[in-house]
Amino acid sequence: MGKIESLDQNTVNMIAAGEVIERPASVVKELVENSIDAGADRISIVVEDGGRKSIIITDNGFGMDRDDLAAAFEPHSTSKLKNASDLRHISTLGFRGEALASIASVAQVKAVSRTKDSQQGYCLEIDCGRRAPVKPCSADFGTSIEIRNLFYKMPVRRKFLKTANTEMNHITEQFIRTALSYRHLNLTLIHNKRELHHLSADDGFYKRASELFSNQIAENLLEIQSDEKRLSICAYSGRPEISRANNKLQYIFLNGRFIRDKFISHAIKEAYRGHLEPNRFPVIFLFITMPIEDFDVNVHPTKIEVRFFNANLVHSQVLGVIREKLLSTNLDTPVKVPAPSQIPKGSGTAAERSREITEAINEFFKKHKPAHAQNRFDFRTKHMGKPVRAEEVASFEGRDSIHVPDAERETLLNKRYIQIHDSFIVAQTDDGLIIVDQHALHERILYERLRSRINTSRLESQKLLIPESFEVSEVHSRLFEDNAELMEKLGIEIVPFGPKTYAVQAFPSILSRVKPVDFLQDMVDLLQQAESKADPKQLLEEVLDLAACKAAIKAGQKLTDREIEQLLADKEHVERASRCPHGRPTVIKFTLSELEKQFKRT
């Protein structure tokens, strides 16, 4: 007798449930998608015990009559496909027809539905595959499906469910994805009789982002629109200061469907390169619309992955529009210092630190006096944002016993910056002031210059009067030989100078502040670390990062007025000036209104 037997249909459904129904949130996803496909504009999700006890999804969609309700829970029954050719033109969220059958095979299900043109509804109850006949009942138009005791006859699966709070977090995440993509829906989420969210259909994106996340996130999103090459992009891209330690706040939608895609994730990462530190992730909500024949959603049971027929086009378009927006936006980090009266004393480290910052700013503006020998600048003549008459300066001089020569008085009246602690530059702007990290800003300026020049030709180099020699290991010698083309681009010329020794003959003119041997030793360490990387473009950028960092003005370095003025002028003409190449901020901005609040002027 043969050993191979056909499985009964309910067992098949239970196996299918293992692919589609991972946890209560999976049930919510499948049922809400069905509600959307049914034309609903009002959906309610009521959950008990994190979905382990019950889930009720109610909508005002088209509804089902007796025959459709009975057929809906049959395996691979769907109203969204008629034949195989329809798989190439899928425009609905659901289409496989296995979700309801899978759910009904592992839980107790009660479904009630009524069409708009019917006077009565119909009810169907199923207990882990055992179904009762469809019965007439009273019901509002639309559909309500109640799922109770998920996996209760499958103890192995049920014991792998997490705590109620954990499972509810997953359901909330699914709710958020739906709410972000389908803003025309009126949505309600209730857990254990407590309303967590109620979103009106007329909410705009920013209002929903504020409700679902926070005001801080909603207020720091940059709107991006693009429509070209059969690809429409709408994105809300977070400013660098609201970045996160993981990618949990990166939401990608394709024709309304939440997806995960490595090409798009890489494009987002590359778009923010230089604006964020390497271990930070931007906040972004990305909505892509494209013809359905340009991608395939039939590649994963949960439909969370898709296959693009031209993934490179999608990658380049996403990267380009986000990067263009970031480059055209002033990303200087704003500072909002809470008023001292708003910070409760003894309320913890964060509050104490905020008070310290506030008091430091107040003391700076109240007590800072002109240090003629050091800074040659009287900040009091400018911090109010308007010029001071010469006689008023003379009056200040008399009271403070500080003499300012007549020849320098005009310079004092026109200067709008000061270097403090030989590391930071405080400069007046039209609407407040900025504090510049001189090293970080100069690093960005040099990096952009290096990148611009090396993209068109090799860097100009200068012969050294006395070649500098240095010892290398066999490994390092090989790395220099393998990267000879990169060395040539950088304008670095090294030649063998004896056993295990090289000599630097020429070095880039733009790196005149850098000691050649120190740079090459750090560079070879970088080359060794990146040896396994196959991307020469990324390697070049990392070397330019290193060069800019070494050549930049250092913290603690005294600058002349001319150097400060040049640095501030260059800031206005360089791309991505608000961040250094490593993603750290170069500028912190204080608005005049914030300063006035500190002095209780408002």
Backbone hydrogen bonds, N-H to C=O, Kabsch-Sander energy under -0.5 kcal/mol:
donor,donor_aa,acceptor,acceptor_aa,energy
12,V,8,D,-2.0
13,N,9,Q,-2.4
14,M,10,N,-2.2
15,I,11,T,-2.2
16,A,12,V,-2.5
17,A,13,N,-2.1
18,G,14,M,-1.0
18,G,15,I,-0.6
19,E,15,I,-0.6
19,E,16,A,-1.1
20,V,16,A,-1.9
21,I,17,A,-2.7
22,E,20,V,-0.9
26,S,23,R,-1.4
27,V,23,R,-1.1
28,V,24,P,-2.1
29,K,25,A,-2.5
30,E,26,S,-2.3
31,L,27,V,-2.5
32,V,28,V,-2.6
33,E,29,K,-2.2
34,N,30,E,-1.7
35,S,31,L,-1.9
36,I,32,V,-2.3
37,D,33,E,-2.5
38,A,34,N,-1.5
39,G,36,I,-1.9
40,A,35,S,-2.0
43,I,186,N,-2.6
44,S,58,T,-2.8
45,I,188,T,-2.5
46,V,44,S,-0.5
46,V,56,I,-2.6
47,V,190,I,-2.9
48,E,54,S,-2.3
51,G,48,E,-1.5
52,R,49,D,-1.8
53,K,48,E,-1.3
54,S,48,E,-1.2
55,I,147,I,-2.1
56,I,46,V,-2.7
57,I,145,I,-2.4
58,T,44,S,-2.3
58,T,56,I,-0.5
59,D,143,T,-2.6
60,N,42,R,-1.0
62,F,38,A,-2.3
69,L,65,D,-2.5
70,A,66,R,-2.0
71,A,67,D,-2.2
72,A,68,D,-2.2
73,F,69,L,-0.6
74,E,71,A,-1.8
76,H,97,G,-1.0
77,S,74,E,-1.1
77,S,97,G,-1.5
78,T,76,H,-0.5
86,D,83,N,-1.5
87,L,84,A,-1.6
88,R,85,S,-1.4
89,H,86,D,-2.0
91,S,89,H,-0.6
102,S,98,E,-2.2
103,I,99,A,-2.8
104,A,100,L,-2.6
105,S,101,A,-0.9
105,S,102,S,-0.5
106,V,103,I,-1.6
108,Q,148,R,-2.5
109,V,107,A,-0.5
109,V,126,I,-3.4
110,K,146,E,-2.2
111,A,124,L,-3.0
112,V,144,S,-2.9
113,S,122,Y,-2.2
114,R,142,G,-2.4
116,K,62,F,-0.6
118,S,115,T,-1.4
121,G,137,C,-2.5
122,Y,113,S,-2.5
123,C,135,K,-3.6
124,L,111,A,-2.5
126,I,109,V,-2.7
127,D,130,R,-2.9
128,C,107,A,-2.4
128,C,126,I,-0.6
129,G,104,A,-1.7
130,R,127,D,-1.9
131,R,129,G,-0.8
132,A,125,E,-2.6
135,K,123,C,-2.7
137,C,121,G,-2.3
142,G,114,R,-2.9
143,T,59,D,-0.7
144,S,112,V,-2.9
145,I,57,I,-2.5
146,E,110,K,-2.9
147,I,55,I,-3.3
148,R,108,Q,-2.9
148,R,146,E,-0.5
149,N,53,K,-2.2
150,L,52,R,-0.6
151,F,106,V,-3.0
152,Y,149,N,-1.9
154,M,151,F,-1.9
157,R,154,M,-0.6
158,R,154,M,-2.5
159,K,155,P,-2.2
160,F,157,R,-1.0
161,L,158,R,-1.6
167,E,163,T,-2.7
168,M,164,A,-2.3
169,N,165,N,-2.0
170,H,166,T,-1.6
171,I,167,E,-1.9
172,T,168,M,-2.8
173,E,169,N,-2.1
174,Q,170,H,-1.9
175,F,171,I,-2.4
176,I,172,T,-2.5
177,R,173,E,-2.1
178,T,174,Q,-1.9
179,A,175,F,-2.7
180,L,176,I,-2.5
181,S,177,R,-1.7
182,Y,178,T,-2.7
183,R,181,S,-0.6
185,L,182,Y,-1.5
186,N,41,D,-2.7
187,L,185,L,-0.7
187,L,199,L,-1.7
188,T,43,I,-1.7
189,L,197,H,-2.5
190,I,45,I,-2.8
191,H,194,R,-2.7
192,N,47,V,-2.7
194,R,191,H,-1.9
195,E,193,K,-0.5
196,L,189,L,-2.6
196,L,194,R,-0.6
197,H,189,L,-1.6
199,L,187,L,-3.0
200,S,198,H,-0.5
203,D,200,S,-1.5
208,R,204,G,-2.1
209,A,205,F,-2.9
210,S,206,Y,-2.2
211,E,207,K,-2.2
212,L,208,R,-3.0
213,F,209,A,-2.2
214,S,209,A,-0.8
218,A,214,S,-2.1
219,E,215,N,-2.6
220,N,216,Q,-0.6
220,N,217,I,-1.1
221,L,218,A,-0.8
222,L,237,S,-3.0
223,E,221,L,-0.5
224,I,235,A,-2.9
226,S,233,I,-2.3
228,E,231,L,-2.0
231,L,228,E,-1.1
232,S,289,T,-2.9
233,I,226,S,-3.3
234,C,287,F,-2.6
235,A,224,I,-2.4
236,Y,285,F,-2.3
237,S,222,L,-2.8
237,S,235,A,-0.5
238,G,283,V,-3.4
239,R,220,N,-2.6
242,I,239,R,-2.0
243,S,240,P,-1.8
244,R,281,F,-3.1
250,Q,247,N,-1.4
251,Y,249,L,-0.6
251,Y,284,I,-2.7
252,I,250,Q,-0.5
252,I,259,I,-0.5
253,F,286,L,-2.7
254,L,257,R,-3.0
255,N,253,F,-0.5
255,N,288,I,-3.3
257,R,254,L,-2.2
259,I,252,I,-2.5
260,R,304,I,-2.3
265,S,261,D,-2.4
266,H,262,K,-2.0
267,A,263,F,-1.9
268,I,264,I,-2.3
269,K,265,S,-2.1
270,E,266,H,-2.6
271,A,267,A,-2.2
272,Y,268,I,-1.5
273,R,270,E,-1.1
274,G,276,L,-0.6
275,H,272,Y,-2.6
276,L,272,Y,-1.1
277,E,583,G,-0.5
280,R,277,E,-2.2
281,F,244,R,-3.2
284,I,249,L,-2.1
284,I,282,P,-0.5
285,F,236,Y,-1.9
286,L,251,Y,-3.2
286,L,284,I,-0.5
287,F,234,C,-3.1
288,I,253,F,-3.1
288,I,286,L,-0.5
289,T,232,S,-2.7
294,D,291,P,-2.2
295,F,292,I,-1.0
296,D,307,R,-2.3
299,V,297,V,-1.1
300,H,297,V,-0.7
303,K,300,H,-1.5
307,R,296,D,-2.2
309,F,294,D,-2.0
311,A,308,F,-0.6
314,V,310,N,-1.6
315,H,311,A,-2.6
316,S,312,N,-2.6
317,Q,313,L,-2.5
318,V,314,V,-2.4
319,L,315,H,-2.5
320,G,316,S,-2.5
321,V,317,Q,-2.3
322,I,318,V,-1.9
323,R,319,L,-2.4
324,E,320,G,-2.4
325,K,321,V,-1.6
326,L,322,I,-2.4
327,L,323,R,-2.5
328,S,324,E,-1.4
329,T,326,L,-1.0
331,L,329,T,-0.8
333,T,587,V,-1.8
335,V,589,K,-2.5
337,V,335,V,-0.6
342,Q,339,A,-2.0
343,I,340,P,-1.4
347,S,344,P,-1.3
352,E,348,G,-2.3
353,R,349,T,-2.6
354,S,350,A,-2.2
355,R,351,A,-2.3
356,E,352,E,-2.2
357,I,353,R,-2.3
358,T,354,S,-2.5
359,E,355,R,-3.0
360,A,356,E,-2.4
361,I,357,I,-2.3
362,N,358,T,-2.5
363,E,359,E,-2.9
364,F,360,A,-2.2
365,F,361,I,-2.1
366,K,362,N,-2.3
367,K,363,E,-2.8
368,H,364,F,-1.5
371,A,377,F,-0.6
372,H,370,P,-0.8
374,Q,371,A,-0.9
375,N,371,A,-2.9
376,R,371,A,-1.5
379,F,377,F,-0.8
381,T,378,D,-1.5
382,K,379,F,-2.0
383,H,379,F,-2.1
385,G,382,K,-2.6
392,E,389,R,-0.6
393,V,389,R,-1.7
394,A,390,A,-2.3
395,S,391,E,-1.8
396,F,392,E,-2.2
397,E,393,V,-2.5
398,G,394,A,-2.2
399,R,395,S,-1.8
400,D,396,F,-2.2
401,S,397,E,-1.2
402,I,397,E,-1.4
404,V,402,I,-0.5
408,E,405,P,-1.2
409,R,405,P,-0.8
409,R,406,D,-0.8
410,E,406,D,-0.6
412,L,408,E,-2.0
413,L,409,R,-1.8
414,N,410,E,-1.2
415,K,411,T,-1.7
418,I,426,V,-1.7
420,I,424,F,-3.0
423,S,420,I,-2.0
424,F,420,I,-2.2
425,I,436,V,-2.1
426,V,418,I,-3.1
426,V,424,F,-0.5
427,A,425,I,-0.6
427,A,434,I,-2.5
428,Q,416,R,-2.6
429,T,432,G,-2.5
432,G,429,T,-0.9
433,L,590,F,-2.7
434,I,427,A,-2.6
435,I,588,I,-2.8
436,V,425,I,-3.1
436,V,434,I,-0.5
437,D,586,T,-2.8
438,Q,423,S,-1.8
438,Q,436,V,-0.9
441,L,437,D,-2.7
442,H,438,Q,-2.0
443,E,439,H,-2.3
444,R,440,A,-1.9
445,I,441,L,-2.3
446,L,442,H,-2.6
447,Y,443,E,-2.4
448,E,444,R,-2.4
449,R,445,I,-2.0
450,L,446,L,-2.9
451,R,447,Y,-2.8
452,S,448,E,-2.4
453,R,449,R,-2.4
454,I,450,L,-2.6
455,N,451,R,-1.3
456,T,452,S,-0.5
456,T,453,R,-0.9
457,S,453,R,-2.4
459,L,489,K,-2.8
462,Q,507,F,-2.8
464,L,505,Q,-2.7
468,E,504,V,-1.2
469,S,467,P,-0.5
470,F,502,Y,-2.5
472,V,500,K,-2.3
477,S,473,S,-2.4
478,R,474,E,-2.0
479,L,475,V,-2.0
480,F,476,H,-2.2
481,E,477,S,-1.9
482,D,478,R,-2.8
483,N,479,L,-1.4
484,A,481,E,-1.2
487,M,483,N,-2.3
488,E,484,A,-2.2
489,K,485,E,-2.1
490,L,486,L,-2.0
491,G,487,M,-0.6
491,G,488,E,-1.1
492,I,487,M,-2.5
493,E,491,G,-0.5
493,E,506,A,-2.0
494,I,492,I,-0.5
495,V,503,A,-2.1
497,F,498,G,-0.6
497,F,501,T,-3.0
498,G,501,T,-0.5
501,T,498,G,-2.0
502,Y,470,F,-2.7
503,A,495,V,-2.6
504,V,468,E,-3.3
505,Q,493,E,-3.1
505,Q,503,A,-0.7
506,A,493,E,-1.4
507,F,462,Q,-1.9
509,S,460,E,-2.4
510,I,460,E,-0.5
511,L,508,P,-1.1
512,S,509,S,-1.2
514,V,511,L,-1.7
519,F,515,K,-2.3
520,L,516,P,-2.4
521,Q,517,V,-2.3
522,D,518,D,-2.0
523,M,519,F,-2.6
524,V,520,L,-2.4
525,D,521,Q,-1.3
526,L,522,D,-1.9
527,L,523,M,-2.5
528,Q,524,V,-2.1
529,Q,525,D,-2.1
530,A,526,L,-2.1
531,E,528,Q,-1.0
533,K,530,A,-1.6
539,L,535,D,-1.9
540,L,536,P,-2.4
541,E,537,K,-2.0
542,E,538,Q,-2.1
543,V,539,L,-2.1
544,L,540,L,-2.4
545,D,541,E,-2.3
546,L,542,E,-2.0
547,A,543,V,-2.5
548,A,544,L,-2.8
549,C,545,D,-2.4
550,K,546,L,-2.2
551,A,547,A,-2.1
552,A,548,A,-1.4
556,G,422,D,-1.6
557,Q,422,D,-0.6
557,Q,554,K,-1.5
558,K,556,G,-0.6
564,I,560,T,-2.4
565,E,561,D,-2.7
566,Q,562,R,-2.2
567,L,563,E,-2.3
568,L,564,I,-2.5
569,A,565,E,-2.2
570,D,566,Q,-2.7
571,K,567,L,-1.5
572,E,568,L,-0.8
572,E,569,A,-0.8
573,H,570,D,-1.5
574,V,570,D,-0.5
574,V,571,K,-0.7
577,A,574,V,-0.8
579,R,576,R,-1.7
580,C,584,R,-3.0
583,G,274,G,-0.5
583,G,580,C,-2.5
586,T,578,S,-2.1
587,V,578,S,-0.7
588,I,435,I,-2.2
589,K,333,T,-3.6
590,F,433,L,-3.1
592,L,431,D,-3.2
595,L,591,T,-1.9
596,E,592,L,-2.6
597,K,593,S,-1.7
598,Q,594,E,-1.6
599,F,595,L,-1.5
600,K,597,K,-1.5
601,R,596,E,-3.1
602,T,596,E,-0.5
